[in-house]
Amino acid sequence: MKKGKDDMENKLKKILENAMAQIELSEQLDKLGDIKVSFLGKKGELTSLLKSMKEIAPEDRPKAGQMVNEARAKIEETLTTKRKEFEQAMLEEKLASEKIDVTLPGKKLAEGHRHPNTITLEEVEDIFIGMGYKVVEGPEIEKDYYNFEALNIPDNHPAKDEQDTFYITKDILLRTQTSSVQVHEMEKGKLPIRMIAPGRVFRSDEVDATHSPTFHQIEGLVIDKGITFADLKGTLQEFAKRLFGEDTKVKFRPHHFQFTEPSAEMDVSCFKCGGKGCRFCKGSGWVEILGCGMVHPHVLEMSGINPEEYTGFAFGVGLERIALFKYEIDDMRLLYENDTRFLKQF
Ligand code: DAH
């Protein structure tokens, strides 16, 4: 005798009750997955019940099938409802834990500052780039030849004493001046030249308010046919006006540098007192800014340039020196101490 529909109905009822109870008691979202598998999966209880359908009388099968389907739908629906409840609870918990008080004052971001040297250098570069110069760099570790010899400062020359530096070997040293970059640029053999070369230089000086064993210079070099001292004066006067203000006056004093002839030092009218004389310019009304001159014919020759055909001028300016003037800082050491209380003023 085949088992009847009633038997199946009883089983179904039990399965359904069991499923409902398990769903109701489940405490986590992932438990619902397990419950689904154990009732509706391939080997699930409801599925096996469906498989036993052949034991039911043919006329009862449609009804029994319908009941199983209804049970399946009921379990699925309850699972979905429960899942939504879990998800809602999780969302609420998340929202509660991430609650922010938008009325609290924000955290202040510490704003970085550029170093006065950097600001000054960029300003100088802008001025010369505007006049058609290119910015080049040379090595800080340099051969004696580039730092001295090719600049007309032979071995045993007293000028070498004034720029004593750190020697790595007898022939290799930390450069004392960016003038060495002039030689590198001339040796390339590409004329005309219109360059500035900023960079770090070294001297075996004691640290004080105006000296440091390492500081920075900006070198300038122009070589072309027909360059005269008038070009030098015009260029450097324009540079001074752009850097220190339109009213700045310049004055050239004769000087001596080995690699230029004639040579000069350029003073600018004191931008603090306008030239009347003050503590800043030590009463003179002028401050010394840079060294310059017409490139010595022998220096051109040594680097393979014909002085009969080409002439040029050069200049060298201390970066710290102009940064100190511009910002009215009276001690060079402040530029190197990295004290943020000082640096954040700029
Ligand atoms: N190199 C020189 C120094 O360190 C500065 C200088 C003077 C550079 C005259 C020049 C120049 O190019 O023409 O004292």
Boltz pocket constraint, residues with backbone or C-beta under 6 A from the ligand:
constraints:
  - pocket:
      binder: B
      contacts: [[A, 176], [A, 177], [A, 178], [A, 179], [A, 219], [A, 220], [A, 257], [A, 260], [A, 264], [A, 290], [A, 291], [A, 292], [A, 293], [A, 313], [A, 314], [A, 315], [A, 316], [A, 317]]
      max_distance: 6.0
